[in-house]
C-alpha cells in the first residue's frame, strides 16, 4: 500500500495538469516532491505540461521545454532543501 498513495498522487497530478493552469500543476508536483522520496514524476509532469501547452519562445531562441527544465531545477532544489530541514530527517 506504500506505493498506492504515490500512484494516486501521480494520477491526480496528471489530471490536474490537464485541468488547472500549468504553473499551479507544476507547483502541486513540487509540493508532492517534498513528501515523496525521489519524485521524478515531477519532471514527467513538466514534460506533459510542455507537450500540452508549450510554444516556441522567441526570446529563448525557440526553446519550448520550459516547464520540464523548471521542474528539473526545482526538483534538485527540493532535494537540496530536504537534506537540510531538521524535521524532515526525523
ZIRA-V8336 format. One record per residue. RES is the residue in one letter. PHI is phi in whole degrees, 0 to 359 (999 if undefined). D_CENTER is the distance of its C-alpha to the mean C-alpha in Angstrom with 1 decimal. Layout:
RES:PHI:D_CENTER + RES:PHI:D_CENTER
This chain:
X:999:22.7 + X:300:20.3 + X:272:17.9 + X:297:18.7 + X:294:16.5 + X:295:13.5 + X:295:14.4 + X:298:15.0 + X:293:11.6 + X:295:10.0 + X:298:12.8 + X:295:12.4 + X:291:8.8 + X:293:10.2 + X:293:13.2 + X:293:11.6 + X:296:10.1 + X:274:13.7 + X:251:15.3 + X:256:13.9 + X:301:13.4 + X:303:10.4 + X:297:9.7 + X:291:10.0 + X:296:7.7 + X:292:4.8 + X:295:6.8 + X:296:7.1 + X:295:3.9 + X:287:4.7 + X:295:8.0 + X:291:7.9 + X:295:7.2 + X:287:10.4 + X:265:12.3 + X:249:11.8 + X:287:13.0 + X:48:11.4 + X:273:8.2 + X:288:7.7 + X:295:6.6 + X:296:2.8 + X:291:5.2 + X:294:7.2 + X:295:5.4 + X:298:5.7 + X:293:9.0 + X:297:10.0 + X:296:9.7 + X:294:11.7 + X:293:14.1 + X:278:14.7 + X:242:15.1 + X:283:15.4 + X:230:19.0 + X:299:20.5 + X:266:20.7 + X:293:24.3 + X:285:23.7 + X:245:21.3 + X:60:23.8 + X:81:22.3 + X:286:18.8 + X:238:16.4 + X:262:13.2 + X:290:12.0 + X:293:8.4 + X:294:8.1 + X:293:9.9 + X:297:8.3 + X:295:4.8 + X:294:7.5 + X:293:9.7 + X:290:7.8 + X:294:7.1 + X:295:10.8 + X:294:11.7 + X:294:10.5 + X:297:12.4 + X:296:15.3 + X:291:15.4 + X:295:15.5 + X:288:18.5 + X:255:20.3 + X:274:20.0 + X:292:23.2 + X:286:22.4 + X:284:19.4 + X:278:21.7 + X:282:24.4
